[in-house]
Amino acid sequence: MSKIKRNDPCPCGSGKKYKKCCGFHKTSNQNTPKMNDELNRIHQDFITDAINKYGDKMEEVHQQYEKPTLQGEALEIYNTGLNLWMPFHVPCFKNNETIFDVFSKKKSSALSGQAKGLFAQWKNCSPSVYEIVSKSSEQTFVTVNDLGTNETYKIPYHQGEEFSIGSLVIGILVPLADHYSFFFTIIKLYQHDKERIKHLLEQYSDGKDKLSKSFPDFLGDTLTLGMETSEWSNSLHEQVAQVFANHLVDKNIPDDILFKGVNLWKQYCEKENPSLKNVDSYAAALEYLVQKSLLNNESLTQSQLAEEYNASAGTVSTNYRKLTTILENELKK
């Protein structure tokens, strides 16, 4: 295999030149672990400071950017998003300083020179929407694609995290020595149409500043879009989806499989508008359909699921036949 030249495309698939991607990191790989340790520690310190010392400032921002149309869980997610965005982009102190500016003045002097330079770059990091495009074979990193810029990044995969290929997340990526990391947390976008999200990104992005100024409006519209796409005309139909989802979550079934199952159930309801007597028996039948058709699980029986869902095995079998008959074409796709 020929040696990779500095100006060649990086073999990691980022689309960047080798010298500006993995090649850059190789030149300083002796310092990489130390820098990452420094940046991870200051990351945690920054989060702790922002929450413990400036909680009142965050509450003021929640009130300033209040969205009356969002209620319940959607409102909680919206406020979480504000907490991501606000420390970097909302001036809260004299001289238009942000929480990051104040924290950086006090703490960054303890960093080594290279780590300090990387940490300074965090100030200009803006929220965006990322698609999970791949996982490393060792499942130590995942690759994400920025829907706004089409740039790819690798981020560490931590035990217990659930990243499904093709799923969308909102977050702020910050640079470390040899990879990127999401600041604080991420917002998973469930059942959102990628093309509609890309349209919203184009609508609200302000050139190189991305969503630094318009993020609250973008997030509000995105969450409203999610509410529209997840509305149910019948509360019992929604209960079936919820019971089904709860069981799959307890079994650590990947998010993408869960969402495909819910979408199959929604399509069935739109076609048949079933009159339900027993929510659990339909939820069990839906899981059996998913286990067989999407997960190729041949060992699970209808009787086992009937017992798990506290339903009649005969009713589960009948409902399963109904689902497979109506959803035959969808299951072939």
KEKE-766307 format. One line per field, with one value per residue: x, y, z of N, C-alpha, C in turn; residue in three letters. Coordinates in steps of 0.02 Angstrom, whole numbers, padded with zeros to 5 digits. Layout:
N
n.x	X|...
n.y	Y|...
n.z	Z|...
ca.x	X|...
ca.y	Y|...
ca.z	Z|...
c.x	X|...
c.y	Y|...
c.z	Z|...
resn	ALA|...
***
This chain:
333
n.x	00043|00032|00108|00013|-00008|00013|-00077|-00173|-00342|-00418|-00414|-00513|-00634|-00688|-00687|-00598|-00430|-00289|-00187|-00257|-00339|-00343|-00205|-00152|-00178|-00096|00031|00044|00020|00075|00043|-00092|-00181|-00162|-00206|-00340|-00385|-00371|-00464|-00583|-00598|-00613|-00726|-00824|-00812|-00856|-00990|-01038|-01015|-01098|-01226|-01234|-01190|-01249|-01383|-01493|-01477|-01500|-01634|-01691|-01667|-01748|-01873|-01865|-01861|-01979|-02096|-02256|-02333|-02279|-02289|-02280|-02182|-02121|-02093|-02000|-01894|-01866|-01820|-01705|-01632|-01612|-01527|-01413|-01374|-01371|-01257|-01151|-01195|-01279|-01269|-01242|-01182|-01086|-01011|-01058|-01030|-01032|-01082|-00985|-00877|-00846|-00817|-00708|-00609|-00576|-00536|-00465|-00329|-00265|-00246|-00143|-00043|-00086|-00209|-00276|-00290|-00380|-00489|-00526|-00585|-00710|-00798|-00854|-00934|-01084|-01258|-01320|-01399|-01374|-01344|-01334|-01217|-01129|-01050|-00899|-00807|-00765|-00851|-00815|-00816|-00931|-00986|-01043|-01149|-01161|-01310|-01326|-01204|-01149|-01032|-00927|-00900|-00808|-00858|-00843|-00905|-00998|-01020|-01182|-01245|-01362|-01354|-01430|-01411|-01445|-01529|-01576|-01500|-01493|-01366|-01216|-01062|-00898|-00723|-00596|-00433|-00411|-00533|-00710|-00834|-00997|-01062|-01115|-01256|-01370|-01509|-01626|-01710|-01858|-01951|-01946|-01947|-01814|-01790|-01877|-01823|-01698|-01741|-01790|-01668|-01600|-01684|-01667|-01530|-01391|-01284|-01111|-01128|-01220|-01339|-01325|-01389|-01524|-01570|-01670|-01794|-01783|-01774|-01897|-01988|-01948|-01979|-02117|-02149|-02119|-02220|-02331|-02313|-02326|-02453|-02604|-02761|-02843|-02851|-02833|-02765|-02645|-02606|-02577|-02461|-02378|-02370|-02312|-02189|-02133|-02106|-02010|-01907|-01871|-01809|-01697|-01701|-01648|-01669|-01708|-01776|-01882|-01950|-01984|-02075|-02177|-02215|-02265|-02377|-02450|-02478|-02560|-02668|-02713|-02762|-02857|-02921|-02944|-03060|-03034|-03028|-02939|-02792|-02666|-02657|-02649|-02530|-02440|-02454|-02403|-02270|-02231|-02239|-02139|-02026|-02015|-02016|-01929|-01822|-01791|-01813|-01836|-01856|-01939|-02103|-02281|-02355|-02266|-02253|-02385|-02402|-02309|-02367|-02483|-02598|-02717|-02664|-02728|-02796|-02689|-02632|-02734|-02738|-02610|-02617|-02707|-02630|-02521|-02587|-02642|-02530|-02447|-02384|-02305|-02216|-02138|-02055
n.y	-00060|00109|00254|00376|00538|00708|00798|00717|00649|00617|00453|00419|00459|00584|00686|00788|00854|00747|00804|00896|00825|00667|00655|00770|00748|00639|00691|00745|00645|00600|00692|00688|00605|00671|00802|00775|00727|00844|00928|00857|00862|01001|01021|00954|01032|01155|01129|01100|01224|01308|01259|01259|01386|01479|01457|01542|01634|01553|01521|01646|01657|01554|01611|01724|01672|01602|01479|01472|01377|01254|01116|01011|00866|00911|01044|01028|00970|01075|01174|01109|01115|01254|01268|01208|01296|01427|01456|01484|01581|01682|01841|01880|01958|02105|02202|02124|01988|01809|01660|01566|01650|01712|01600|01546|01645|01628|01494|01439|01465|01366|01265|01171|01237|01191|01129|01238|01317|01238|01237|01371|01377|01328|01429|01476|01376|01310|01257|01116|00999|00827|00679|00508|00411|00302|00168|00129|-00024|-00076|-00014|00102|00229|00340|00399|00555|00658|00824|00900|01027|01075|00967|00909|00784|00704|00621|00548|00501|00343|00300|00180|00117|00217|00251|00247|00251|00200|00317|00393|00555|00692|00835|00945|01018|01017|01004|01033|00911|00839|00735|00707|00745|00802|00794|00935|00935|00872|00784|00808|00697|00670|00608|00517|00615|00697|00693|00777|00884|00936|00977|01078|01170|01199|01267|01375|01442|01455|01563|01598|01584|01587|01494|01423|01508|01626|01608|01492|01462|01485|01397|01273|01272|01266|01145|01052|01072|01026|00891|00860|00871|00768|00659|00649|00568|00505|00431|00391|00264|00196|00262|00223|00088|00099|00159|00064|-00043|00020|00043|-00088|-00128|-00037|-00077|-00194|-00153|-00136|-00072|00104|00132|00019|00016|00135|00103|00001|00072|00158|00065|00020|00138|00157|00047|00082|00196|00139|00045|00089|00025|-00043|-00053|-00173|-00226|-00161|-00214|-00339|-00305|-00232|-00333|-00415|-00329|-00318|-00450|-00457|-00365|-00425|-00543|-00499|-00388|-00409|-00539|-00641|-00797|-00877|-00828|-00845|-00828|-00860|-00835|-00695|-00661|-00698|-00611|-00486|-00499|-00550|-00636|-00781|-00827|-00713|-00628|-00698|-00687|-00548|-00528|-00591|-00505|-00388|-00429|-00457|-00333|-00253|-00308|-00262|-00156|-00224|-00290|-00196
n.z	00000|-00046|00025|00111|00051|00107|00049|-00003|-00012|00145|00212|00302|00258|00276|00185|00190|00169|00198|00278|00351|00427|00487|00468|00523|00656|00678|00679|00802|00893|01011|01107|01105|01193|01316|01288|01256|01380|01456|01390|01403|01542|01563|01492|01570|01685|01637|01606|01736|01800|01723|01752|01895|01937|01853|01838|01858|01756|01646|01666|01644|01507|01460|01485|01406|01276|01263|01206|01179|01112|01134|01239|01387|01360|01242|01272|01376|01304|01218|01308|01353|01236|01228|01337|01287|01185|01236|01329|01242|01151|01197|01260|01428|01522|01569|01439|01337|01359|01356|01447|01417|01382|01506|01587|01515|01529|01662|01675|01565|01565|01632|01544|01428|01291|01158|01189|01241|01127|01052|01138|01135|01011|01032|01061|00943|00899|00836|00850|00759|00644|00640|00550|00589|00515|00510|00606|00690|00668|00788|00869|00936|00890|00809|00650|00595|00495|00450|00417|00371|00316|00253|00296|00372|00531|00661|00812|00985|01040|01174|01303|01324|01256|01125|00961|00812|00645|00521|00599|00667|00752|00859|00903|00976|00909|00971|00953|00990|01022|00925|00874|00872|00991|01064|01142|01308|01290|01179|01065|01016|00864|00839|00721|00620|00464|00354|00242|00263|00379|00330|00247|00342|00404|00301|00291|00413|00436|00449|00350|00381|00516|00546|00648|00754|00795|00766|00826|00931|00864|00757|00826|00893|00785|00729|00831|00836|00709|00729|00821|00740|00646|00727|00775|00828|00777|00854|01021|01078|00978|00985|01113|01093|01014|01109|01214|01144|01109|01236|01279|01185|01211|01339|01306|01243|01104|00948|00905|00772|00729|00818|00779|00648|00673|00742|00638|00546|00617|00621|00486|00466|00548|00481|00366|00408|00523|00654|00773|00939|01070|01156|01199|01231|01166|01031|01033|01068|00955|00858|00901|00879|00741|00706|00765|00689|00553|00540|00625|00607|00700|00741|00848|00946|01012|00982|01094|01199|01191|01213|01347|01404|01376|01442|01375|01270|01186|01072|01027|01001|00894|00799|00779|00730|00606|00543|00536|00454|00335|00292|00289|00195|00074|00122|00204|00113|00062
ca.x	00000|00073|00103|-00035|00024|-00020|-00132|-00222|-00404|-00408|-00446|-00569|-00696|-00715|-00688|-00545|-00362|-00258|-00148|-00302|-00384|-00306|-00134|-00135|-00178|-00039|00093|00047|-00016|00102|00009|-00165|-00217|-00158|-00251|-00409|-00401|-00380|-00525|-00640|-00607|-00639|-00795|-00866|-00811|-00897|-01061|-01053|-01019|-01157|-01287|-01235|-01179|-01287|-01451|-01540|-01470|-01533|-01706|-01709|-01668|-01809|-01929|-01856|-01874|-02035|-02137|-02319|-02364|-02247|-02311|-02260|-02116|-02091|-02066|-01939|-01842|-01849|-01778|-01640|-01597|-01590|-01470|-01356|-01358|-01365|-01192|-01105|-01221|-01322|-01234|-01275|-01142|-01064|-00968|-01088|-00997|-01072|-01058|-00922|-00825|-00828|-00785|-00644|-00561|-00556|-00512|-00425|-00258|-00237|-00237|-00082|-00051|-00127|-00276|-00305|-00311|-00440|-00545|-00547|-00628|-00778|-00839|-00887|-00972|-01156|-01298|-01341|-01431|-01327|-01369|-01287|-01207|-01094|-01016|-00837|-00816|-00755|-00903|-00784|-00833|-00983|-00977|-01104|-01148|-01197|-01358|-01320|-01142|-01130|-00967|-00931|-00859|-00812|-00868|-00836|-00964|-00992|-01061|-01249|-01276|-01397|-01351|-01455|-01392|-01499|-01566|-01556|-01492|-01472|-01314|-01160|-00998|-00839|-00662|-00545|-00369|-00413|-00602|-00757|-00879|-01056|-01063|-01167|-01303|-01399|-01581|-01644|-01769|-01896|-02002|-01942|-01929|-01748|-01793|-01910|-01775|-01649|-01773|-01789|-01599|-01586|-01724|-01645|-01458|-01367|-01216|-01060|-01150|-01267|-01398|-01304|-01437|-01594|-01582|-01734|-01849|-01773|-01791|-01969|-02022|-01931|-02019|-02186|-02153|-02122|-02286|-02380|-02305|-02339|-02522|-02648|-02832|-02877|-02807|-02818|-02713|-02584|-02587|-02545|-02393|-02340|-02357|-02262|-02125|-02107|-02078|-01949|-01856|-01848|-01767|-01641|-01708|-01625|-01720|-01734|-01824|-01941|-01986|-02015|-02134|-02230|-02240|-02307|-02441|-02485|-02505|-02616|-02725|-02739|-02798|-02910|-02954|-02971|-03095|-02996|-03053|-02882|-02732|-02607|-02654|-02624|-02460|-02403|-02454|-02358|-02201|-02217|-02227|-02073|-01974|-02008|-02005|-01874|-01764|-01781|-01811|-01880|-01862|-01992|-02169|-02339|-02375|-02220|-02272|-02451|-02390|-02273|-02413|-02544|-02650|-02735|-02624|-02771|-02809|-02626|-02625|-02783|-02717|-02550|-02639|-02735|-02575|-02482|-02628|-02650|-02464|-02407|-02341|-02256|-02166|-02095|-02011
ca.y	00000|00169|00301|00431|00603|00758|00831|00667|00644|00576|00387|00409|00476|00649|00734|00837|00832|00708|00846|00935|00779|00617|00668|00821|00719|00594|00728|00763|00592|00591|00738|00682|00583|00723|00856|00752|00726|00913|00956|00823|00889|01069|01012|00939|01091|01206|01109|01108|01295|01337|01238|01277|01457|01523|01431|01597|01661|01506|01530|01708|01643|01515|01657|01770|01637|01557|01458|01450|01320|01192|01095|00944|00840|00954|01103|01007|00962|01142|01206|01076|01144|01321|01260|01193|01353|01490|01473|01507|01630|01734|01884|01884|01998|02168|02196|02072|01924|01750|01616|01537|01701|01720|01538|01539|01691|01603|01425|01415|01474|01304|01217|01176|01282|01163|01120|01305|01338|01201|01260|01437|01367|01310|01490|01486|01316|01323|01197|01093|00934|00778|00611|00454|00377|00238|00153|00092|-00096|-00088|00026|00153|00294|00344|00454|00593|00704|00887|00910|01095|01085|00903|00887|00727|00706|00561|00563|00439|00304|00281|00123|00135|00264|00218|00283|00209|00225|00352|00436|00625|00721|00905|00954|01064|00981|01042|00995|00886|00833|00692|00694|00794|00776|00836|00972|00924|00819|00791|00801|00650|00688|00548|00520|00677|00688|00725|00830|00942|00964|01012|01140|01216|01222|01317|01434|01478|01464|01630|01593|01550|01585|01438|01436|01541|01677|01588|01425|01451|01480|01334|01217|01274|01242|01075|01014|01076|00979|00824|00850|00862|00703|00604|00652|00510|00523|00388|00384|00193|00179|00290|00182|00028|00118|00173|00000|-00076|00055|00031|-00156|-00131|00001|-00119|-00247|-00121|-00140|-00008|00154|00131|-00036|00040|00184|00068|-00033|00122|00181|00012|00022|00199|00144|00000|00120|00241|00100|00004|00121|-00031|-00032|-00094|-00193|-00243|-00128|-00257|-00392|-00276|-00215|-00396|-00437|-00284|-00338|-00514|-00439|-00333|-00474|-00590|-00468|-00340|-00434|-00610|-00681|-00855|-00916|-00800|-00870|-00786|-00876|-00800|-00625|-00655|-00699|-00549|-00429|-00516|-00552|-00703|-00803|-00831|-00645|-00604|-00731|-00657|-00480|-00533|-00606|-00443|-00342|-00452|-00452|-00263|-00222|-00352|-00224|-00118|-00270|-00311|-00141
ca.z	00000|-00051|00081|00100|00049|00149|00013|-00026|00029|00205|00204|00349|00223|00298|00130|00201|00153|00252|00324|00393|00463|00527|00462|00572|00723|00685|00693|00873|00929|01078|01152|01097|01254|01368|01268|01263|01451|01477|01361|01434|01610|01562|01468|01628|01730|01605|01616|01807|01814|01690|01787|01966|01950|01809|01827|01853|01689|01600|01675|01609|01435|01448|01483|01349|01213|01277|01149|01210|01077|01156|01306|01410|01342|01190|01306|01411|01254|01194|01360|01350|01179|01248|01382|01245|01142|01273|01357|01190|01104|01227|01308|01493|01567|01540|01378|01294|01369|01367|01501|01394|01387|01577|01609|01480|01560|01728|01677|01508|01577|01659|01489|01388|01233|01105|01215|01248|01060|01033|01180|01111|00952|01053|01064|00879|00881|00834|00844|00693|00643|00615|00535|00605|00451|00518|00669|00679|00679|00860|00902|00979|00861|00757|00602|00586|00439|00462|00363|00345|00277|00223|00321|00417|00591|00702|00882|01024|01057|01244|01323|01346|01209|01071|00898|00758|00579|00488|00644|00667|00818|00863|00953|00961|00907|00991|00934|01036|00987|00866|00856|00899|01042|01074|01204|01357|01273|01112|01059|00963|00827|00824|00669|00582|00394|00344|00193|00293|00425|00290|00224|00398|00413|00250|00306|00473|00440|00432|00323|00421|00586|00551|00689|00816|00814|00753|00850|00965|00815|00720|00869|00904|00725|00721|00879|00813|00653|00757|00850|00685|00615|00774|00800|00818|00776|00903|01080|01088|00930|01013|01170|01066|00996|01170|01248|01102|01115|01303|01282|01145|01246|01394|01278|01208|01032|00919|00892|00704|00725|00854|00739|00591|00699|00754|00573|00518|00653|00600|00419|00475|00576|00430|00317|00436|00580|00693|00836|00985|01135|01199|01176|01240|01116|00969|01044|01064|00885|00823|00916|00846|00671|00702|00781|00634|00488|00540|00664|00588|00761|00730|00910|00988|00994|00999|01163|01244|01192|01245|01419|01423|01371|01479|01324|01247|01130|01013|01003|00972|00829|00754|00763|00689|00537|00516|00521|00396|00275|00271|00279|00153|00028|00161|00230|00058|00042
c.x	00044|00059|00055|00003|-00018|-00080|-00183|-00285|-00393|-00445|-00504|-00636|-00726|-00723|-00635|-00478|-00332|-00222|-00192|-00350|-00340|-00231|-00110|-00130|-00119|00025|00100|00016|00013|00066|-00067|-00201|-00218|-00206|-00324|-00430|-00414|-00448|-00587|-00653|-00637|-00710|-00842|-00869|-00857|-00972|-01081|-01061|-01083|-01221|-01290|-01229|-01225|-01356|-01503|-01537|-01506|-01609|-01730|-01713|-01729|-01869|-01926|-01875|-01932|-02075|-02203|-02350|-02336|-02268|-02280|-02189|-02082|-02061|-02002|-01881|-01819|-01803|-01709|-01599|-01572|-01528|-01406|-01329|-01337|-01295|-01142|-01129|-01266|-01281|-01273|-01241|-01121|-01016|-00993|-01053|-01047|-01045|-00991|-00865|-00800|-00791|-00715|-00591|-00533|-00517|-00463|-00350|-00225|-00223|-00168|-00096|-00096|-00199|-00312|-00330|-00374|-00500|-00570|-00593|-00700|-00825|-00881|-00928|-01047|-01195|-01311|-01377|-01384|-01363|-01315|-01278|-01169|-01067|-00952|-00847|-00807|-00807|-00872|-00799|-00893|-00966|-01044|-01094|-01191|-01244|-01353|-01261|-01120|-01060|-00977|-00882|-00862|-00815|-00864|-00904|-00956|-01040|-01128|-01283|-01308|-01396|-01374|-01437|-01454|-01539|-01536|-01551|-01473|-01419|-01264|-01096|-00941|-00777|-00620|-00482|-00374|-00484|-00645|-00801|-00939|-01051|-01125|-01212|-01327|-01475|-01595|-01709|-01805|-01948|-02004|-01918|-01865|-01752|-01827|-01863|-01722|-01677|-01774|-01719|-01581|-01623|-01695|-01570|-01437|-01294|-01170|-01081|-01199|-01328|-01382|-01354|-01510|-01613|-01649|-01792|-01844|-01796|-01866|-02007|-02009|-01973|-02093|-02198|-02158|-02189|-02338|-02376|-02322|-02411|-02562|-02720|-02872|-02830|-02788|-02764|-02645|-02560|-02553|-02472|-02350|-02322|-02304|-02193|-02093|-02074|-02013|-01892|-01828|-01801|-01706|-01641|-01688|-01683|-01750|-01786|-01889|-01983|-02019|-02078|-02192|-02259|-02283|-02377|-02482|-02515|-02564|-02678|-02756|-02781|-02861|-02951|-02985|-03006|-03066|-03035|-02996|-02818|-02672|-02601|-02630|-02550|-02416|-02398|-02406|-02285|-02184|-02201|-02157|-02017|-01962|-01985|-01943|-01812|-01749|-01774|-01861|-01892|-01919|-02060|-02224|-02361|-02330|-02239|-02340|-02445|-02357|-02321|-02478|-02605|-02664|-02693|-02665|-02784|-02746|-02617|-02672|-02761|-02654|-02569|-02669|-02680|-02537|-02521|-02630|-02582|-02418|-02359|-02287|-02199|-02118|-02044|-01943
c.y	00062|00215|00358|00497|00654|00790|00782|00671|00598|00510|00376|00427|00543|00698|00787|00809|00796|00751|00886|00890|00730|00627|00720|00791|00671|00630|00744|00709|00579|00635|00729|00659|00637|00780|00836|00750|00797|00941|00922|00849|00959|01070|01001|00998|01146|01191|01121|01182|01326|01321|01265|01352|01503|01497|01486|01630|01617|01513|01593|01697|01602|01561|01703|01737|01587|01543|01431|01389|01253|01177|01027|00926|00885|01016|01086|01000|01030|01177|01174|01104|01215|01318|01242|01256|01414|01504|01502|01570|01684|01776|01893|01933|02063|02153|02140|02004|01869|01711|01585|01587|01707|01659|01532|01584|01663|01537|01406|01421|01411|01252|01226|01217|01255|01153|01187|01330|01304|01226|01328|01431|01351|01370|01498|01426|01329|01257|01179|01026|00885|00711|00561|00412|00311|00231|00116|00019|-00114|-00052|00073|00223|00286|00403|00488|00642|00765|00900|00980|01106|01024|00881|00829|00734|00639|00581|00498|00409|00278|00224|00147|00185|00225|00264|00236|00241|00256|00398|00506|00650|00795|00910|01006|01023|01027|01000|00973|00874|00792|00673|00751|00761|00822|00870|00954|00865|00829|00785|00753|00671|00624|00561|00587|00662|00728|00784|00893|00976|01003|01078|01192|01243|01276|01382|01476|01490|01532|01626|01556|01545|01528|01458|01474|01593|01652|01521|01416|01443|01415|01275|01214|01246|01167|01031|01016|01029|00908|00809|00836|00792|00646|00605|00590|00533|00485|00375|00311|00170|00203|00248|00118|00043|00129|00109|-00040|-00046|00042|-00038|-00160|-00092|-00041|-00175|-00219|-00133|-00073|00038|00147|00075|-00016|00087|00152|00031|00015|00147|00129|00012|00083|00189|00096|00038|00166|00202|00067|00039|00069|-00008|-00080|-00111|-00206|-00213|-00175|-00311|-00366|-00257|-00278|-00421|-00394|-00302|-00403|-00502|-00410|-00383|-00522|-00556|-00423|-00365|-00508|-00655|-00738|-00894|-00892|-00825|-00821|-00798|-00839|-00726|-00614|-00654|-00635|-00489|-00441|-00516|-00625|-00721|-00806|-00762|-00615|-00634|-00700|-00588|-00479|-00547|-00544|-00396|-00364|-00447|-00381|-00232|-00263|-00314|-00185|-00163|-00295|-00258|-00146
c.z	00000|00008|00064|00102|00085|00115|-00016|00016|00088|00198|00252|00317|00242|00241|00136|00178|00214|00302|00371|00433|00504|00524|00511|00641|00733|00704|00767|00917|00998|01129|01152|01161|01307|01351|01276|01336|01477|01454|01390|01504|01608|01534|01527|01676|01702|01616|01689|01825|01785|01728|01858|01979|01910|01793|01821|01785|01637|01605|01641|01534|01417|01441|01422|01283|01221|01213|01177|01176|01099|01228|01323|01389|01291|01222|01344|01362|01228|01244|01364|01293|01193|01292|01344|01211|01181|01300|01306|01154|01133|01276|01372|01541|01532|01482|01332|01300|01382|01427|01480|01400|01459|01603|01579|01511|01625|01723|01622|01519|01604|01605|01457|01326|01179|01128|01221|01180|01038|01074|01158|01051|00972|01052|01000|00857|00887|00830|00771|00700|00609|00604|00553|00542|00457|00588|00652|00697|00753|00902|00954|00955|00815|00713|00591|00528|00456|00404|00333|00300|00239|00243|00370|00474|00626|00775|00922|01040|01128|01259|01350|01301|01152|01010|00843|00691|00546|00533|00645|00739|00810|00917|00932|00965|00926|00976|00994|00994|00923|00846|00881|00952|01047|01142|01245|01340|01202|01117|01002|00930|00805|00771|00633|00511|00380|00296|00221|00344|00387|00264|00281|00411|00364|00265|00362|00476|00414|00410|00369|00494|00598|00592|00753|00840|00812|00783|00886|00916|00776|00763|00882|00845|00714|00768|00861|00755|00677|00788|00796|00656|00662|00802|00782|00821|00828|00961|01093|01040|00956|01072|01148|01049|01057|01207|01210|01111|01183|01309|01243|01178|01303|01369|01240|01133|01001|00901|00822|00695|00760|00812|00678|00614|00711|00688|00539|00551|00631|00530|00422|00500|00523|00378|00345|00490|00627|00757|00888|01049|01184|01168|01177|01187|01049|00975|01039|00993|00844|00837|00881|00772|00662|00714|00723|00570|00486|00575|00649|00649|00755|00795|00954|00964|01014|01071|01213|01249|01224|01321|01443|01425|01409|01432|01306|01186|01066|00984|00971|00902|00778|00732|00719|00616|00505|00494|00458|00332|00248|00254|00233|00108|00065|00186|00176|00039|00077
resn	MET|SER|LYS|ILE|LYS|ARG|ASN|ASP|PRO|CYS|PRO|CYS|GLY|SER|GLY|LYS|LYS|TYR|LYS|LYS|CYS|CYS|GLY|PHE|HIS|LYS|THR|SER|ASN|GLN|ASN|THR|PRO|LYS|MET|ASN|ASP|GLU|LEU|ASN|ARG|ILE|HIS|GLN|ASP|PHE|ILE|THR|ASP|ALA|ILE|ASN|LYS|TYR|GLY|ASP|LYS|MET|GLU|GLU|VAL|HIS|GLN|GLN|TYR|GLU|LYS|PRO|THR|LEU|GLN|GLY|GLU|ALA|LEU|GLU|ILE|TYR|ASN|THR|GLY|LEU|ASN|LEU|TRP|MET|PRO|PHE|HIS|VAL|PRO|CYS|PHE|LYS|ASN|ASN|GLU|THR|ILE|PHE|ASP|VAL|PHE|SER|LYS|LYS|LYS|SER|SER|ALA|LEU|SER|GLY|GLN|ALA|LYS|GLY|LEU|PHE|ALA|GLN|TRP|LYS|ASN|CYS|SER|PRO|SER|VAL|TYR|GLU|ILE|VAL|SER|LYS|SER|SER|GLU|GLN|THR|PHE|VAL|THR|VAL|ASN|ASP|LEU|GLY|THR|ASN|GLU|THR|TYR|LYS|ILE|PRO|TYR|HIS|GLN|GLY|GLU|GLU|PHE|SER|ILE|GLY|SER|LEU|VAL|ILE|GLY|ILE|LEU|VAL|PRO|LEU|ALA|ASP|HIS|TYR|SER|PHE|PHE|PHE|THR|ILE|ILE|LYS|LEU|TYR|GLN|HIS|ASP|LYS|GLU|ARG|ILE|LYS|HIS|LEU|LEU|GLU|GLN|TYR|SER|ASP|GLY|LYS|ASP|LYS|LEU|SER|LYS|SER|PHE|PRO|ASP|PHE|LEU|GLY|ASP|THR|LEU|THR|LEU|GLY|MET|GLU|THR|SER|GLU|TRP|SER|ASN|SER|LEU|HIS|GLU|GLN|VAL|ALA|GLN|VAL|PHE|ALA|ASN|HIS|LEU|VAL|ASP|LYS|ASN|ILE|PRO|ASP|ASP|ILE|LEU|PHE|LYS|GLY|VAL|ASN|LEU|TRP|LYS|GLN|TYR|CYS|GLU|LYS|GLU|ASN|PRO|SER|LEU|LYS|ASN|VAL|ASP|SER|TYR|ALA|ALA|ALA|LEU|GLU|TYR|LEU|VAL|GLN|LYS|SER|LEU|LEU|ASN|ASN|GLU|SER|LEU|THR|GLN|SER|GLN|LEU|ALA|GLU|GLU|TYR|ASN|ALA|SER|ALA|GLY|THR|VAL|SER|THR|ASN|TYR|ARG|LYS|LEU|THR|THR|ILE|LEU|GLU|ASN|GLU|LEU|LYS|LYS
***
